[in-house]
């Protein structure tokens, strides 16, 4: 028994120095050789390993006092078990951070809207932060009812997929060179692909409720999102052409080494900001949820916690939209001057990414507090007749700047 106990203690404190890099080349230390990320350092995975080294080691140590439990103890602290549990804990940690960030953005919106309306906003708990948890608990306690005449499979699967894709999108956003799930070479393209699923899923969920308000709301949502996805894709093409990569880490690294893309693509920044607000279905683009016309739009027949999770999913999508604006135009986690210091990438990149994303969210809040909802045909016309030409102009300017950059020697 003493052998396994000694091995547990040694393993829990074993740290290997150096030889591991993050997405943009900054060196860190790691504690395992069996990482699925190879030589790329992943902080959530590293934290998951440390947690399981302690928790699994404690369980194995307690089991070691039972006769005949050596096989189970060794299995709990084996490389295979450690790797598997580290991946599970990594996903949980990334979701937890995304969830807390989401609650922070809800709190931020309530506080800013309160100030715009000359009031204090939420006041429950420290600075009003606990109001979100109270609302979640209240929603959880409500009765979970569903109409009789619904298409049950599409009704349930529609809302599950809408919420699931929103949460998945939020978890796919890297907060720093060391905080990510998978380093996709086509990361930006994959995120836009999941964004494109939303109109279809929302339309199906609205149709399945057998309610005219829900159906009209679902059709409006699909119409709105398609109208504003096309200009956003053109802007996305300009970003990829300028940086030469679909990889989010490469896009941010290019801006860190050269210049934030908001400077050469100032038109694209404002167009992307408007498209991001529209994709999040927020005022003045909340056509699908117009309370005065459609009760609650495509969400009308979703009650209780289903409605609460849909609203939470909307804020997850809002976080992703703000993060995309940050990644494409504001340099992601990079910060001028201070990112030259090693201590920045050791301690602060995730914090600055979230702060910059929350800064973009201020534009969303200001639009909600200052602008009225616009007529459906006017909103669609803005997408196709105003933002689309501006996005094309931005792409042409980007191509010219890239050509001058590479061949003209101006920069």
C-alpha positions, 0 to 999 in steps of 0.5 A: 500500500505504501508504494501507491501512496508514495506514487500519488504524492510524487505525481501530484507535485510533478511539474515539467518546465519549458518546451510548451508553447501557446497559440502565438509562440509564448512559452509556458510550462505544463505538467503532463506529456500525454496532452492531446494538444501536443506542444501547444499549452492549454490552460483549462486542460492543465487546470483539469489535470491538476484538479484530477491529480488532487481529487483522483489522488485523494480518492485513490489514497482513500481506496488504498486502505481497503483490501484488494483495491490496488487495481482501482486505485492505479486505474484512477491515477493512470495516464488514461484516466487523468487525460480523460478526466482532464478533458471533461474538467476542461470542458466544464471549466470553459463552460463555467467561465463562459456562463459567468461572463454571460451573467456579467454581460446581463448585469452590465446591460441592466446597469447601463440601461438603468443609467440611461433611464436615470435609475440605478438598475439592479441592486440585489447583492454586491452591485446588483450582480445576484439579481441574475441568479435570483431571476434564474431561480424564479424561472426554474420554479415556474411550471413547465407547460407545453400546448397539446397541439404541438409537434412534440419532436420538433418543439423539443429538439428545436429549442435544445438545438437553438440553446445547444448551438449557442452554448457551443459557439460561446465555448468555441471562442478562444479567450487567449492563446492558452484558453481554447477547446480546439485550435481549428485551422478553420475556426472562424469559418466554423463559427460562422457555419454554426451561426448560419444554423440559427435561422433554420432552427428558429423557424422550425421551432416557431412552426412546431408550436402550432401558433400563428404568432410563433410561426410569424416570429420564426419566419421574421427571424429567419428573414432578418438573420439571412439579410444580415449574414450575407454582409457579415460574410463579406466582411469575414472575407475581407478579414481573411484576405488581409490576414491570410488565415481562417485560424482565430489565433493567426488573425489575432497574431497578425493584428498584434504584429501589424495593426488592428484591422479597425484602422484599414477597415473602419467601414467594415467595423461599423457594418459588422457592429450593426450586423452583430446586433441584428444576428443577436436579435436585439433592439432595434432588430427584435422583429421576431419577438415584437411584444406589441405585435407577436406576444413573444414571437417564436418563443411564445409557447415556451414556458418556464425554464425552457424560456429562461434557457432560450434567453440565456442562449440569446445572451450567449449568441450576443457574447459570440457576436461581440467576441467576433467583432473584437477578433476581426477588428480590435485585435482579440486579446492583444493590447498595444505596448503591454503585450510586449511584456512576458507578464501580460501573457502569463496573467492577463490575456483572458481578462483583456479579451473579456473586457474588450468584448464587454466594451463592444457590448456597450454599443449593443446596450446603447442601441437598445436604450436609444433606438426604437424598433423599426418596421420589418421592410425597412430593416430588411432594406437596410441589410440588402441595400445599405450594408451589403454595398458598404461591405463590398466597398470595404472588401474592395478597399481591403484588397487595394490596401493589401496590394499596396502593403505587399507590392507598393512598399508604403507600409 
